[in-house]
C-alpha cells in the first residue's frame, strides 16, 4: 500500500490517509487492478483491507484511514466485514477511524445490494464515501439511492476549474446538493495553486492531490501547505 493524505486546510491538519494498492515491487494500481477477475475478486478485496489496516497501525496513523472496496466482491455485508474487524482488533486500530470508499467507476450490478453494504458499514460506525464522483456510471442517480458521509470530486472536474466556467458551475451545483444533504466534499487530484484557490472560494476545505503530497509507498509523506 501507498498512503496519500487528505487534508483539512481550515486548521492545516490531516483528515485522513487513503490507502492505495501497489504491487510488492511498487508498481501502480492500474497494473494490479487489471489482474482482478471473478475468481480472485473477493480474496483481493479482503487482502487489501487487512493490509491497509495493518500498515496504518504500524505507521501510527491517528487520523481516518480511507480504504477502497469492490462492492461486487461483497457477497454478504456483515460476513465480509468480519475480516476487517478482526484485523483492526489484532492490530489495535480503532474501527471508528475507518472510511470505506466505493469508486463510481466500477459498475454496480445490484444497487439494492450496494445500499445494504453501505447501511451495514454505517451501522457499525464506519464512514462511507463515493470516490470519483461525477465520472462514473451513475452520477447523481447513485447519490439519490443512498447518501454517504463523503463524496470525492473526480479530478476531471477539478482539473483547470480556475479557467473553466462549466466545471466551476458543475462543482458549485454539486456542493449545493451536498450541503443540503450534510455530505462532506473532498476535492481530489488538486495539482495547482489556481485550482486550489478556486475550490477554496467555492467553500471546499478537504483536499487531496499532488499539490499537497504524492502517495508514499508504505510510509507517510510530508505535506506541503499552499498559501491561501
C-alpha positions in Angstrom: 0.0 0.0 0.0 0.9 3.6 -0.6 -0.6 6.3 1.5 -1.7 9.8 0.4 -3.1 12.4 2.8 -6.4 14.1 2.7 -6.0 17.5 4.4 -8.4 19.9 6.1 -7.0 23.3 5.1 -9.1 25.2 7.7 -6.7 24.1 10.5 -3.9 22.6 8.5 -4.5 19.1 9.8 -4.5 15.6 8.2 -8.1 14.5 8.0 -7.3 11.0 6.6 -4.9 8.9 4.6 -6.1 7.0 1.6 -4.6 3.5 1.3 -3.7 3.0 -2.4 -2.9 -0.5 -3.7 0.5 -1.1 -5.1 2.5 -4.1 -6.3 5.1 -5.5 -3.9 7.6 -4.1 -6.4 6.0 -0.6 -6.1 4.0 -1.0 -9.4 0.9 1.1 -9.8 -2.7 0.4 -9.1 -3.7 0.0 -12.7 -1.4 -2.9 -13.2 -2.7 -4.7 -10.1 -6.3 -4.0 -10.7 -6.0 -5.3 -14.3 -5.4 -8.7 -12.8 -8.7 -8.9 -10.9 -11.3 -11.4 -12.1 -14.3 -13.3 -10.8 -12.1 -15.9 -9.3 -9.9 -13.7 -7.2 -12.0 -10.5 -6.6 -13.2 -11.5 -3.1 -9.8 -12.6 -1.9 -8.2 -9.5 -3.3 -10.7 -7.2 -1.7 -10.3 -8.9 1.7 -6.4 -8.9 1.5 -6.3 -5.2 0.6 -8.5 -4.3 3.7 -6.3 -6.3 6.0 -3.1 -4.9 4.6 -4.4 -1.3 4.8 -5.4 -1.7 8.5 -2.1 -3.5 9.5 0.1 -0.9 7.8 -2.0 2.0 9.2 -1.4 0.6 12.7 2.3 0.0 12.0 2.7 3.6 10.8 0.9 5.0 13.8 -1.8 6.8 11.9 -4.1 8.6 14.3 -6.5 10.1 11.6 -9.0 8.4 9.5 -7.8 5.7 7.0 -9.8 5.5 3.8 -10.0 2.1 2.1 -11.3 1.4 -1.3 -13.6 -1.6 -1.7 -15.1 -3.6 -4.5 -18.9 -3.8 -4.0 -19.2 -6.7 -6.4 -16.8 -8.6 -4.2 -19.1 -8.3 -1.1 -21.5 -11.2 -1.1 -22.9 -10.6 2.4 -22.1 -7.3 4.2 -21.9 -8.5 7.8 -19.9 -11.6 6.9 -17.5 -9.8 4.6 -16.7 -7.1 7.2 -15.7 -9.7 9.7 -12.1 -10.0 8.4 -11.6 -6.2 8.6 -12.9 -6.1 12.2 -10.6 -9.0 13.2 -7.6 -7.2 11.6 -8.5 -4.0 13.4 -8.7 -5.8 16.7 -5.5 -7.7 16.1 -3.5 -4.6 15.3 -5.4 -2.4 17.8 -6.6 0.0 15.2 -9.9 1.8 16.1 -12.7 0.9 13.7 -14.1 4.4 14.3 -11.2 5.7 12.2 -12.1 3.7 9.0 -13.7 5.2 5.9 -14.8 2.8 3.1 -14.8 4.3 -0.4 -16.8 2.9 -3.4 -15.5 4.1 -6.7 -18.1 5.3 -9.1 -16.0 3.8 -11.9 -17.0 0.3 -11.0 -20.3 -0.7 -12.5 -22.6 -1.8 -9.7 -24.6 -4.9 -10.6 -27.2 -4.6 -7.8 -27.8 -1.1 -6.3 -30.0 -2.5 -3.6 -27.1 -4.8 -2.5 -24.8 -1.8 -2.5 -27.3 0.2 -0.3 -27.3 -2.7 2.1 -23.5 -2.7 2.2 -23.3 1.0 3.0 -26.1 0.8 5.6 -24.3 -2.1 7.3 -21.0 -0.2 7.3 -22.6 2.9 8.8 -24.4 0.8 11.4 -21.0 -0.4 12.6 -19.7 3.1 12.9 -17.6 3.4 9.7 -17.7 6.4 7.5 -18.7 5.9 3.8 -17.6 7.7 0.7 -18.3 7.8 -3.0 -15.0 8.1 -4.9 -14.5 9.7 -8.4 -17.9 11.4 -8.1 -19.0 12.8 -11.4 -17.0 10.5 -13.7 -18.7 7.1 -13.3 -21.7 5.2 -14.3 -24.4 6.6 -12.1 -23.7 10.2 -11.2 -26.5 11.9 -9.2 -28.6 8.7 -9.5 -26.2 6.9 -7.2 -26.4 9.8 -4.7 -30.2 9.7 -4.9 -30.2 6.0 -3.9 -28.1 6.4 -0.8 -26.3 9.3 0.9 -22.7 8.6 2.1 -20.9 10.7 4.6 -18.4 11.9 2.0 -18.1 12.4 -1.8 -14.8 12.9 -3.6 -15.0 15.1 -6.6 -13.4 13.4 -9.6 -10.2 15.0 -10.7 -11.7 15.6 -14.2 -14.0 18.1 -12.6 -11.2 19.7 -10.6 -8.7 20.0 -13.4 -8.4 23.6 -14.6 -11.5 24.6 -12.7 -10.0 28.0 -12.4 -10.3 28.6 -16.2 -13.4 26.5 -16.9 -16.8 28.2 -16.2 -18.5 24.9 -17.0 -16.6 22.9 -14.4 -17.0 25.8 -11.9 -20.7 25.7 -12.4 -21.0 21.9 -12.1 -18.9 21.8 -8.9 -20.8 24.7 -7.4 -24.1 22.7 -8.0 -22.7 19.5 -6.5 -21.5 21.5 -3.4 -25.0 22.9 -3.0 -26.6 19.4 -3.2 -24.1 18.1 -0.7 -24.6 21.0 1.7 -28.3 20.3 1.7 -27.7 16.6 2.4 -25.0 17.2 5.1 -22.4 15.4 3.0 -18.7 16.4 3.2 -16.8 17.0 -0.1 -13.2 16.2 -0.8 -11.6 17.7 -3.9 -9.1 15.0 -5.2 -6.4 15.4 -7.8 -5.6 19.0 -7.0 -2.3 19.9 -8.6 -2.1 23.7 -9.0 -2.5 26.7 -6.7 -5.0 28.1 -9.1 -7.2 25.0 -8.8 -6.9 25.2 -5.0 -7.8 28.8 -4.7 -10.9 28.4 -7.0 -12.1 25.4 -4.9 -11.5 27.3 -1.7 -13.5 30.2 -2.9 -16.4 27.7 -3.6 -16.2 26.6 0.1 -14.2 23.3 -0.3 -11.9 22.6 2.7 -10.9 19.0 2.3 -8.2 18.4 -0.4 -6.2 15.5 -1.8 -3.6 15.8 -4.6 0.0 16.3 -5.7 -0.2 20.0 -4.6 -0.1 18.7 -1.0 1.7 15.3 -1.2 2.2 12.4 -3.6 1.5 8.9 -2.3 4.3 7.3 -0.4 5.0 3.6 -0.6 4.4 2.0 2.9 5.2 5.3 4.6 3.6 8.7 5.3 4.6 11.6 3.1 5.4 15.1 4.2 2.6 17.6 3.4 3.2 20.9 1.6 0.7 23.6 2.7 -0.1 26.1 -0.1 -0.6 29.8 0.8 -4.2 31.0 0.7 
